[in-house]
Amino acid sequence: MNEEQARFCEQFSVSRETSEKLQIYDDLLNKWNRTINLVSGSTLDAAWHRHMTDSAAAYARIPLDAKSLVDLGAGGGFPGMVLAIMAAGEHRDIRLTCIEADLRKCEFLRTVARATELKAGVLTRRIEDAPPQNADVVVARALSSLTKLLTHAERHLHPSGFAIFHKGEGWKTELEEAQEHWKFSYETSPSMTHPEAVLLSIGDITRV
């Protein structure tokens, strides 16, 4: 276990089994990223901080009674795969669905799910074309503007569900722009990996 992994395990109090499954994920990420652009190659050496920690920060925001989690534009699986592995480690009955249009990325996600024995499904569809998921929680990281994310969230969320979006340093501007088109409640929490970034938890989404 390297220093970053040890820090992650201590920070999030994960079990050895969960740590081992996340290590399997990290190993597969390094292997597949040689041929598929899952994450920036320059971030691979710091994946436990840049990707695992950034993803895991959303875990505390997921309600204990949540049963379904949808990762919009899942790409390499962040944050959804990390969150689902953490939930499985605590024996929580949450099913993950990854929506991703890229066939090769979908095969990677299915490989990770099999290797980690994860309860997960992968839809090879564009987000706007995928059947509505009626999810308790939807998540997205580094995907698109907040205005567009809210369009996706409205389609795939249960009426009482909410979204957790990782947003960068321009989040305040995105928030103001989104409020021109949508009404919603929101809470912010600081990112664990970037001083100007936040996690946005959004609910009660309706069109203006």
C-alpha positions as CSV (number, residue, x, y, z in Angstrom):
1,M,0.0,0.0,0.0
2,N,1.5,3.3,-1.1
3,E,1.4,6.5,1.0
4,E,-1.6,8.0,-1.0
5,Q,-3.6,4.9,-0.6
6,A,-2.9,4.7,3.1
7,R,-3.9,8.3,3.5
8,F,-7.2,7.6,1.6
9,C,-8.0,4.6,3.8
10,E,-7.4,6.5,6.9
11,Q,-9.3,9.6,5.7
12,F,-12.4,7.6,4.8
13,S,-12.1,4.8,7.3
14,V,-12.5,2.1,4.6
15,S,-12.1,-1.6,5.3
16,R,-9.2,-3.7,4.0
17,E,-11.6,-5.4,1.6
18,T,-12.7,-2.0,0.2
19,S,-9.1,-0.9,-0.1
20,E,-8.3,-4.0,-2.0
21,K,-11.2,-3.5,-4.4
22,L,-10.2,0.1,-5.0
23,Q,-6.6,-1.1,-5.7
24,I,-8.0,-3.6,-8.3
25,Y,-9.8,-0.6,-9.9
26,D,-6.6,1.5,-9.8
27,D,-4.6,-1.4,-11.4
28,L,-7.2,-1.7,-14.2
29,L,-7.2,2.1,-14.7
30,N,-3.4,2.1,-15.2
31,K,-3.6,-0.9,-17.6
32,W,-6.5,0.4,-19.8
33,N,-5.4,4.0,-19.8
34,R,-2.5,3.0,-22.1
35,T,-4.9,2.5,-25.0
36,I,-8.1,4.4,-23.9
37,N,-8.1,8.0,-22.6
38,L,-10.0,7.3,-19.3
39,V,-8.2,10.0,-17.3
40,S,-5.3,12.3,-18.1
41,G,-2.1,10.3,-18.1
42,S,-0.4,13.0,-16.0
43,T,-2.8,12.2,-13.1
44,L,-2.2,8.4,-13.0
45,D,0.6,8.6,-10.5
46,A,-1.6,10.6,-8.1
47,A,-4.8,8.8,-8.9
48,W,-5.6,8.0,-5.2
49,H,-5.7,11.8,-4.5
50,R,-6.8,13.3,-7.8
51,H,-9.5,10.7,-8.6
52,M,-10.2,8.4,-5.7
53,T,-10.3,11.1,-3.0
54,D,-12.2,13.5,-5.2
55,S,-14.8,10.9,-5.9
56,A,-15.1,9.6,-2.3
57,A,-15.8,13.1,-1.0
58,A,-19.3,12.7,-2.2
59,Y,-20.0,9.5,-0.3
60,A,-21.1,11.3,2.9
61,R,-23.8,13.1,0.9
62,I,-25.5,9.9,-0.2
63,P,-28.6,9.2,2.1
64,L,-28.6,6.0,4.0
65,D,-31.9,4.9,2.5
66,A,-30.7,5.5,-1.2
67,K,-31.1,2.4,-3.3
68,S,-30.1,3.6,-6.8
69,L,-27.1,5.7,-7.9
70,V,-26.6,6.8,-11.5
71,D,-23.3,8.2,-12.8
72,L,-24.0,10.4,-15.8
73,G,-21.3,10.3,-18.5
74,A,-19.4,7.9,-16.4
75,G,-16.2,7.8,-18.5
76,G,-13.6,6.0,-16.4
77,G,-16.0,5.5,-13.5
78,F,-15.3,8.5,-11.4
79,P,-17.1,9.2,-9.1
80,G,-19.7,6.4,-9.4
81,M,-17.5,3.3,-9.2
82,V,-15.6,4.6,-6.1
83,L,-18.9,5.4,-4.4
84,A,-20.4,2.0,-5.2
85,I,-17.3,0.2,-4.0
86,M,-17.4,2.1,-0.7
87,A,-21.1,1.4,-0.3
88,A,-20.6,-2.3,-1.0
89,G,-17.9,-2.3,1.7
90,E,-20.5,-1.1,4.2
91,H,-23.0,-3.7,3.0
92,R,-25.3,-1.0,1.7
93,D,-27.9,-2.1,-0.9
94,I,-27.2,0.5,-3.6
95,R,-27.2,-0.4,-7.3
96,L,-25.0,1.7,-9.5
97,T,-25.9,2.4,-13.1
98,C,-23.3,4.0,-15.4
99,I,-24.5,5.8,-18.5
100,E,-21.7,6.2,-21.0
101,A,-21.8,6.6,-24.8
102,D,-18.3,5.4,-25.6
103,L,-18.2,1.6,-26.2
104,R,-14.6,1.1,-25.1
105,K,-15.2,3.0,-21.8
106,C,-18.3,0.9,-21.2
107,E,-16.2,-2.3,-21.6
108,F,-13.7,-0.9,-19.1
109,L,-16.6,-0.2,-16.6
110,R,-18.0,-3.7,-17.0
111,T,-14.5,-5.1,-16.4
112,V,-14.1,-3.1,-13.2
113,A,-17.6,-4.2,-12.0
114,R,-16.7,-7.9,-12.6
115,A,-13.3,-7.7,-11.1
116,T,-14.6,-6.0,-7.9
117,E,-17.8,-8.1,-7.8
118,L,-19.8,-4.9,-7.9
119,K,-23.6,-4.6,-8.2
120,A,-23.6,-2.4,-11.3
121,G,-25.1,-1.9,-14.7
122,V,-23.7,-0.1,-17.7
123,L,-25.8,1.6,-20.3
124,T,-24.1,2.3,-23.6
125,R,-26.2,5.3,-24.5
126,R,-26.1,9.0,-24.7
127,I,-27.5,10.5,-21.4
128,E,-30.4,12.2,-23.2
129,D,-31.3,9.0,-25.0
130,A,-31.1,6.6,-22.1
131,P,-34.4,5.4,-20.5
132,P,-35.3,7.6,-17.4
133,Q,-33.7,5.9,-14.4
134,N,-35.9,7.3,-11.6
135,A,-32.7,7.3,-9.4
136,D,-32.4,8.3,-5.8
137,V,-29.1,10.0,-6.5
138,V,-27.3,11.1,-9.7
139,V,-23.7,12.1,-9.9
140,A,-21.4,13.6,-12.5
141,R,-17.8,14.8,-12.5
142,A,-16.1,16.9,-15.2
143,L,-18.9,16.4,-17.6
144,S,-20.6,19.7,-18.7
145,S,-22.2,22.9,-17.5
146,L,-24.5,23.0,-14.6
147,T,-27.4,24.1,-16.8
148,K,-27.0,21.0,-19.0
149,L,-26.4,18.7,-16.0
150,L,-29.7,19.8,-14.6
151,T,-31.5,18.8,-17.8
152,H,-30.0,15.4,-17.4
153,A,-30.8,15.3,-13.7
154,E,-34.5,16.1,-14.4
155,R,-34.7,13.2,-16.8
156,H,-33.1,10.6,-14.6
157,L,-34.0,11.5,-11.0
158,H,-36.8,10.3,-8.9
159,P,-39.0,13.4,-7.9
160,S,-37.6,13.2,-4.4
161,G,-34.0,12.4,-5.4
162,F,-31.1,14.8,-5.7
163,A,-27.9,15.3,-7.7
164,I,-24.3,15.6,-6.5
165,F,-22.0,17.4,-9.0
166,H,-18.3,18.0,-8.8
167,K,-17.7,21.6,-10.0
168,G,-14.5,23.5,-10.5
169,E,-13.5,27.1,-9.7
170,G,-16.1,28.6,-12.1
171,W,-19.0,27.1,-10.1
172,K,-20.5,30.4,-9.0
173,T,-20.8,31.6,-12.5
174,E,-22.4,28.3,-13.6
175,L,-24.8,28.5,-10.7
176,E,-26.0,32.0,-11.6
177,E,-26.4,30.9,-15.3
178,A,-28.4,27.8,-14.3
179,Q,-30.7,29.8,-12.1
180,E,-31.9,31.6,-15.2
181,H,-33.4,28.4,-16.5
182,W,-34.0,26.3,-13.4
183,K,-35.3,26.5,-9.8
184,F,-33.6,24.2,-7.3
185,S,-32.3,24.0,-3.8
186,Y,-28.6,23.5,-3.2
187,E,-25.8,23.0,-0.7
188,T,-22.1,23.3,-1.2
189,S,-19.2,21.6,0.4
190,P,-15.5,22.3,-0.3
191,S,-13.5,20.0,-2.5
192,M,-10.9,17.8,-0.8
193,T,-8.6,18.1,-3.8
194,H,-8.8,21.7,-5.1
195,P,-9.1,24.9,-3.0
196,E,-11.5,26.6,-5.5
197,A,-13.7,23.6,-6.3
198,V,-16.9,22.4,-4.6
199,L,-19.4,19.6,-4.4
200,L,-22.9,20.8,-5.3
201,S,-25.8,18.9,-3.8
202,I,-29.0,19.9,-5.7
203,G,-32.6,19.0,-5.2
204,D,-36.2,20.2,-5.9
205,I,-35.3,20.7,-9.6
206,T,-38.0,22.4,-11.7
207,R,-37.8,24.5,-14.9
208,V,-38.3,28.2,-14.6
